[in-house]
Amino acid sequence: MAVPKPTTAFETAAVAIGALLALIIVVPLVPVVLDLVIGVFRGVFDAIVPGGRTYS
């Protein structure tokens, strides 16, 4: 199903504001998601590898 292109100035402004708000909301969440993914990977890796990580 195709999404219609904005035809009026109001629709164009609404699309631009929506994209800006999405960017403002999503960008700060990127480090949180990466930390979660890396944390899960490290947890699984530590459980599989004998000895795990050493903290010094």
ABEGO torsion letter per residue (X at the ends): XBBBBBABAAAAAAAAAAAAAAAAAAAAAAAAAAAAAAAAAAAAAAAABBGEBBBX
